[in-house]
Amino acid sequence: MKRRIITTGDGSKTIQIEDWDEQYHSKHGAVQEAYHVFIEHGLRLFEKTEVKILELGFGTGLNALITLIEAPKQYLSVDYVGVEAFPVSMEEVEALDYCQQLGIEDKQTTFQKMHSSPWEENMPITADFSLFKQKKDFKEVDQQNIFNLIYFDAFGARVQPELWTEEIFLKMYQALKTNGILVTYAAKGSVRRAMQTVGFTVERLPGPPGKREMLRAKKPE
């Protein structure tokens, strides 16, 4: 499928899959969406602890990069697992130019390390951030009671409905520890009901620019 780099509403870039008319991040603002959904309504819930994070849709690495930047401000040590079936190329990573957009040019080598690190191997990226990338389909996630936080950043249900089903959310539920949190930009009623059916407690929250709502789910005691 044809892919191209586009500029989003906040000036940051993302990858667009033209055949699907679908982007890796919101066309209204890639960086704004990442901060709003995954940091403000996910990572900010934790402080002064070790956090194990699972990202479904590692993609451009933007969510991982911003987590690496923000975690030290909350005195967090992060063990990050990123699942991705179709990795982006280093050429695309360089074209996205996220470190310049974020004003962290000194982290460019770190960001490149995140993408160039081998798959299926735990890699220390900084003293307080380790990365384990898994090249596989979401349906192959089989961890049990491991994670504190899940970033669910799959392509939208319009183009990949199979990723937003009870089957997938049951895997997410099982992967989380008790009181673990899942955050996603999605807000469709069918997605919320699928989460609730497998046992999540779900709340609607104000969405990022361009979206009225988003969802946050918790694995209750």
Buried (B, 14 or more C-beta within 10 A) or exposed (E): EEBEEBEBBBEBBBBBBEEBEBBBBBBBBBBBBBBBBBBBBBBEBBEEEEBBBBBBBBBBBBBBBBBBBBBBEBEBBBBBBBBBEEBBEEEBBEEBBBBEBBEBEEBBEBBBBBBEBEEEEEBEBBEBBBBBBBBBEBEEBEBEEBBBBBBBBBBBBEEBEEBBBBEBBBBBBBBBBEEBBBBBBBBBEEBBEBBBEBBBEBEEBEBBBBBEBBBBBBBEE
